[in-house]
Amino acid sequence: MSPLAFLREGETGRIVVPAASCGCRPAGHGCREHIEAMGLRPGTQVEVISNRGHGPLVLRIDEARIALGRGMAMKIYVRRNGA
């Protein structure tokens, strides 16, 4: 397992441990719902479209693309596919 932020462009993985807090609100006040609304749930497959080493990551989840801040991507743990 490693933080989502460590996946390189083109790599895929499955979310194992989602972030406990999104950083947008105090913990326990809608953070989990906010994270899950973005599609970031345990078992979800993600593909890294863009990860330049700074700034946000761009991810593909199903047919959607989302931008995720690097701090949040460090809180979400994934298992790389093929690992």
ABEGO torsion letter per residue (X at the ends): XBBAAABBBGBBBBBABBBABAGABBBGBGAAAAAAAAGBBBGBBBBBABBAGBEBBBBBBEABBBBBBAAAAAABBBBBBGX
